[in-house]
Amino acid sequence: MTITPSRLLPIQSLQSLTQLSEREDPFLHGVRGLSIVMVIWIHTLYAINFAFDAPYFQSYLEQFWQPFRFLFGADKAVDIFFMLSAFLLGRSLHSRMRKKQLGIKRFYIERFFRIYPLFLVGLFLFGSFDGRFLEKLPSNLIFIDNIVHTTIIPVGWSLSVEMQCYLALPWVILLAHRSGHPIYFLTLLLVATIGWRFFIILDTPEIYQTPFIDFVMGKSNVLTYMNSVYHSTPGRVSSFVIGLLWAYMYNSKRVMKNIRIANTSAVLSSFSLFLSILIIWLTMQFPHYIATESYYDTFNTTANLFWVGLHRILFCIALLNIILMIQSGVQNPLLSAVHQFFSLRFWRPLSQLSFPIYLFHFPFIVLGWLITLRTTELELLGQISILQTITAGVITTILVAWFSLPVHFLLERKGIALGKRLAQTN
């Protein structure tokens, strides 16, 4: 078989992924596309933490100019994924609910075949390098690995959070509908989930009484933090509920009209936008990964408690405000620029390939770094630069996107199609 450039670079497949249907919102593709880039970035950056000791990692991070240290908060991409999933599914289920066609069984079948085919491939791929694979396998197959801490796929914990939320989602939609005031119902549910997160944090005081830098430097067990509020469903479910609120607010003509009216004034819309951007920037600064950050000069456990408890929720609410302003048609030059940028066709392939990229990007990060550094002798390296990190991230993105193309067409899309066919017969 002749190897041609078209075989190595499947341009036609990529071009097909840029084609939008009339029902699609290109802006949402931009949001998802940015999220997957953020995931690759944060894991490319933290590969250095795993490859070197803590002091080296500290000196590496200190290269970043203070205003750009929000890039360390790119792990909030997972919260965006939760929001977006809840929005799209919540909007769909809400529409079915209004037509009295909720179809809970159909929903579960579609979700199963949307996730499981690729998930199984990832499970056995990563499991082949895990000495405890057979021991961990049952909990991963039923998506409780984040509860019992037996995750095989590095990002598998987030899939378990999603699947657990999917299990409850149709019933939440049903309760919201029957309440007669779904937005108020979901707002109360959000408050309850925030309270649940704070209960977990207060029940494990080490989480907020310990400066996060101690977890980074290995002075305290980082798994205490990760297992309690990072990997756990109670620690993450608020982002999902905010996505449901987004769906119901978007579907309410009255709410969207009120948002548009409230932002009629250019001054008010600019202030709302500036405040949201400020909150996003501040919340992405937390937690602080550098020992010399001023946050640790006068470390306050009460302030840390509220930051630990609220930084993800505040991030999602601020992001939601910007999105709703755009979707309601608020007239503002900066909002228009943001909308146009995230509506570029460039984002759609990344959006469409986001699931296989998300599952399989870790091996390509290793490959990206090897190509960038051109050595496996880490002790021979001096200071890794920011430019090298960007280079490794770009190489990783290209390679994993190339790998994800056939995975998407040959496996992911066929699994989705099979799920839809089976759902229609039930």
N, C-alpha and C positions, 0 to 999 in steps of 0.2 A: 504494500500500500504506500503510495506516495504521500509524504508529509508536506503539506502546503501551509502557507500562512493562515488560510481560512480554517484549516483544521486546528492549528495551534491557538488561533484567536477567533473564536466563533462569533464573528461580527454580526451575522444575521440573527443569531439568537439574542444577542445584546440589543440589537435594533428592535426586535419584536417586543422586548420588555419595555421599550420606551413608548409603546402605543397605548394611549388612554381610551377607555370606553366612555360613553356619555355619562354613565352613572358614577364614575370615579371622580374624586376630588384630588387634584394633583398636590394640593397643599398638604394633605395627610400623608401622601407618599414622601414628601419632603421631611415631615416630622419623623416618620419611621426611618428614613434613610439617614438622617442626622443621628438618630439614636444608635444605629448599628455602627456608624463611624466612631461615636463616643465609646462604645463597648470595646472596639478594637484598640482605640487609643489608650484607654485606661489599662487594659491588660498588656499592651506593648510596654507601657511605662513601668508597670509593676513586675514585669519579667525581671527587671534589674534587681528588684527587692529579693526575688527568689534566687537569683544567680550570685549575689554578693552579700556581704555582711551588712548589718544595720548602719554602721558609721559611713560606709561607702555610699549607701543609698541616701543617707542624709546629705552628704556633700554633693551628690548628683542633683537632688531636689533643690538645693540652695541656688543652683544656676538659674532657676526660673525667677524672673522679675516678679515682685510681689503682686501687681495687678493681674498677672496671668496665672497665679496659683489656683485660681478657680478651676483650672483644667484638671486638678487632682480630684475634683468632684464629679468627673465624667461618669462615675458609677451610677449616678442618678438616671442614666439612660434606661436602666431597668424599670424605674418608676414611670418613665415615659411610656415604655412598652405596656406596662400594666394599665395605665390610663387609656392608651389608645385601644387596647384589646377590649377593655370594659366599655368604651365609647361605641365602638363598632358593633359589638355583640349586644350591648344594651339597647342601642338604637334599633337593631333588627328585631330583638325580642319585644321591645315596646310596640313596634309596628304590628307584629303578629298578635300581640295581646289585644290591641285595639280592634283587630279583625276577628278576635276570638279564635285565633289559630296558633296559640303559643307553641304547641308541639314539643313538649319537653323531651320525649324520647328521640325525636328527630334531631334536636339540638345536641344531645349527648352523642349520637352516632356521628354527626358531622364533626364535632370537636375531636372525637376519638381518632377518626381517620385523618384529620388535619394534623394531629400531633404524632400519633404512634408510629407510622412507618419510618419516618426520619429518626424519631427518637430511638427506635430499636437498633437502627444502623449505628447511631452514635453510641448507644449503650454497649454494643459488642465491640465496637472499634476501640473505645477507651478502656473497656473492661479487659481487653487482651493484654493491657499493660498494668492491670491491677491484681496483685496477689490475693486479694480478698474478694475477687469478683463474684464467685458463687455464693459467698456469705452475704454480700450486699445486694445481689440481684433481686430477690423477692421484694424488698422494700422499694427499690427503684422502679420495678415493674408496676407497682400500684401507687406510685407517686407519694410515698410518705418518707422518702429518704431525708428530706429537710427536717423532719420531726425526730427521727432516730439517728441522724447524722451519719449516713452511710452513702452519700452521693458519689456516683461513679463518674458521670460526665461533669466536668468542672462547673458548668452553668446549669446542671440538672436541678439544683435546688429551686431555681426560679420557675422552671417548668412545673415542679410540684406545687409551688405556690399558686401558679395559674390554674392548674388542673383542680386543685382544691376549691379555688374561687369559682371555676366553671361549674363544679358540682352544685354549689349553692345558688349560682346566678339566676336560673329560671324561677326559683322559689322567691328570691329577693324581688325580682320583677313582678311576680304575682302579688306579693304582699304590698309592694309599692302601688300597684294598680288598685288594689282593693282598699288601700288607705284613703283614696280619694284625693290625696295631696302628695303625689309621689316625690316632688322636690323637697317638701318639708320632711317627708319620711326618710329620704336619703340623707338629708342634712343631719337629722337625729342619729342615723346609722353611722355617719362619719364621726360625729362627736363620740359615739360609743366606741368606735374602733380606735380613736385617739386615746380615750380613757383606758382601753385595753392595753395599748402600747405603753402608756405611762405606768400601769399596774405592773407590767413585766419588768420595766426598768427599776421601779421602786422595790420590787421583790428581789432584785439582784443589785444591791447598792454599788457593787464594784463597777458596774457599767458606767455610772455617772460620777462616782467619787474618784475614779482613776483617770488622770489625764490621758487622752487617747495616744499621745506620744509614747507612753509606757507600753501600750499594746504593740505599737510599731517597733519599738526597740527591744521587745522581748522581756521587759521587766515584769509584765503581767500576762496572763494567758489570753491571747487574742480570741481563742475559741469561746471564751465567756461572752464576749461582745458579739461575735459573729453568730453563734447559735441562738442567742437570746433575741436580738433585734434586727440582725441582717438577713439571716437565712429563714427566719420563722415566718409563717403566714400571719400570725397576729401582729408582727412587727411591720408587715408590708401591706396588709389588706386596705389600709386607708387610701393608698394610691389608686387601688381598684375602685373603691367607692367614689372617689373624686371623678374617675372616668365615667361612672354611671350617672353622676350628677351632670356631667358635661352632656351626656346623651339626652337626658330629659330637658335640660335647659335649651339645647340646640333644637329639640323637637317642639318647644313651646314658642309659638309666634309672639305671645305676650312678653315673655322674658327677653327674647332677642330684640324686640322693639324697644323695651325699656332700657336695655344696654345701649342701644343706638341713641336713644333720646338723652340718656345720662351723659353721653360723650359727644353731644352736639357741639359743645364749645371746644375749640382747638386747645385752649389752655387746660381744660379738664381732661381731655383725652391724652394730651401730652404728659400731664402729671400722673395719670393712671398708668400709662405705659412706662414712664420713668420709674415709678415706684415698683412696678412688677419686675422690671429689669434689675433694679437694685436688690430686690429680695432674692431673685434667682442668683445673682452674683454673690451675695452674702451667704446664702445657704450652700452654694457650691464650694465656698471656702471651708465649710465644716464637714467632717472633722479635720483638724490641723495635723499635717504629717511631718512638720519640721519643728525640731526641738527649740529653735530660736524664735518661733512665732511669739508675738507680744501677748497672745491669748494665754500663754503659760506663765507670764510674768507675775500676774496676780490671779492665779487659777481659783475660780469660785465654783463650788460644787452645785449651788443652786442654779447659777447661770448655765452650767454644763448640763444639768438635768433638763432644762427647757430646750437647749439646743439639741441634745440627743433625742428628745421626745418629739420635737417639732420640725427639724430642719427639712426632712423629706416632704412633710405635709405642706409646709409653707412654700417650698419649691413648686410642688404640683399646683397649688392654688394660684400662685403668681403666673405660672405658665398657662393655666386654664383661663385666667383673665385676658391674657394677650390673645389666645386663640379665639375666645368668644368675641372679643372686640373685632378681630378680623372677620370671623364668620357672620357677625351681625351687620357688617358693612360700615363700621365706623370710619369716617374720613379723616385720615391722618397720613402725612407723607411717609413717615418712618414705618408705620404699619403697612402701608402699600408696598414699600420696598421689601419688607420682611416677607409679605405674602408672595410677591413676585419671585423672590429668591428661592423660596421653598416650593414654588410651583414649577420650577424648571424641570424639564424632562430628565435631566441628569440624575435626579433622585430616584426615579421610578425603578430602574434596575436594582439599585441597592435595597429599595423597599421590598421588591418582589423576591429578592434572594435573601432577605434578612434572616429567615429561620435557619436555612442551612449554614449561612455565614456565622450565625450566633452559635450553632451547635459545634461547628468544626474549625473555628478559627485558631484554637490554641496551638495545634501542630504547625500552622503556618506562621504564627508569631515566632516560634523557635526558628523556622526556616528563614523568616524575614531578618531576624537578628544575625543568623549565621552568614547570610549574604552581605549584610551591612558591615559586620565586623571582620568577616573573612578569616575567622579563627575560632577554635574551640578552647584555646589556651587563655582562659579568663585572667589568670594571674599576670599575663604579659600586657594586659590593657591598662592604659592610663585612665583619665577621666572620660567617660562616655558623654558626648555632647547632646544638646537638644536637637541639633540638626541630624545627628545619627538616629535619634529616637523617631523623628519625623520620617526619615528615610525608611527605617524598619517598618513603621506603621503603614506607609504608602505601599511598600513591597508586599506586606502582609495582606492588605486590602485587595490588591490586584490578584494575588495568587489565590486567595480564598474565594474571591468572586468568580474567578475562572473555574475553580473546582466546583463551585456551587451551581454553575449553569447546567451541566448534565444532571446533577442531583435533583435540581428543581424540575427539569422537564421530564426526566425518566422516572422519578420516584415521588416527589412531593405533589406535583400536579395530578398524577394518576391516583394517588391516595385521596386527595381532595375530591376528585371526580367520583371515585368509588364510594366515598362517604355520602355524597349527595344522592347517588343512585339508590343506595341502600336506605337512606333516610326517606326518600320519596315512596318506597314500597312499604314503609312502616307507619 
